[in-house]
Amino acid sequence: MTLAILVLISIMWLPAGLFFLGYGEAKTSGFLCAVVGVLTVAGAFFEAATGNAFGAAPLFVFGVLYMQTAHAFLTGAEDLRTVGNGALGVCRA
């Protein structure tokens, strides 16, 4: 299960990276980040239910970060300090 989620996460960064390079739309990248974030959090709950706490904790934290990134994409946030603070919180965890 974790490997499938990691593949999904790696594929998510392709449209996000293309958006940052000037190709693509914020709505498409934001929607994909939101879908991956929700699926990652759902996978984290599944991993926690099966007893794999070491796999569930990073999946949950990164899933919340992906949903935060999706919110920034979809709302067109100019000030990205919130996403930066979320990323800093992930690095500390």
N, C-alpha and C positions, 0 to 999 in steps of 0.2 A: 504494500500500500504506500509506504513512504517513497519508494523509488518512482512510482507512478506520479505522485505529487511533485517530486523533484523535477521530473521531466516536464510536467505541466508548468512549473515555475520557470524553468529555463526557456520554454517556448514563449512565455508571457513577455520576456524582456526583448524579444525581437521587435514587436510593434512599438513598444515603449522607447527603445533605442532609436528606431527609425523616426519616431515623433521628435525626439530630441535633436536629431540630425536635420530636421526640417521636412521630412516626408511623413505623410499620414495625417490623421485628425486626432484631436484630443478626445472626442467622444468615443471613437473606436478603441483607442488605447485605454481610456478610462473604463470602458465596459469590460474589456478583457482583464484588466487588473482587478476589477470588482469580482468577476466570475472566479478568477484564480484565488483571490482572497477568501471568498466564501467557501470554495471547495477546500482550501488549505485549512481553514478553521474547522470545517466539518471533518476533514481527515484527522485533525488533531484530536477532536473529541472521540473519534473512532479508535485512534491509537491509545488514548487514555483509557478507554473502556476495555481494551484488550490487555491492559497492564503494561504498556510500553511508555512509561513516563518520560524517559530520556528522548524518545522520538516525538512525543506529543508536545513537550514544552517549546522547542524551537519552531515547530510547525504553527502553533498557536500564535506565538509572538510575531513571526514573519507574516502570517495571514492577516493579522491586524495591521501591520505596516503596509501590506498590499492594498487593503481596503482604504487606508488613509491616503495612499498614493492615488487610488482611483477617485477618491473624493476631490483631491486637488486637481486632477485632470478634468473631471466632469463639471466642476464649478468654475473652472478657469481662474484658479487662485493665482494672483500676482505675487503675493508674499508667501514664499514656501518655507518660512521658518518653522511652521508646525510640522511639516514633513521632515525637516532636518532634525527637529527635536525628537520625533518618533524614531528616526534612524539612529540617533545617538542613544536613545533608550534601548534599542535592539542591540547595539554594540556593547552596552554595559551589562546586558542580561546574560 
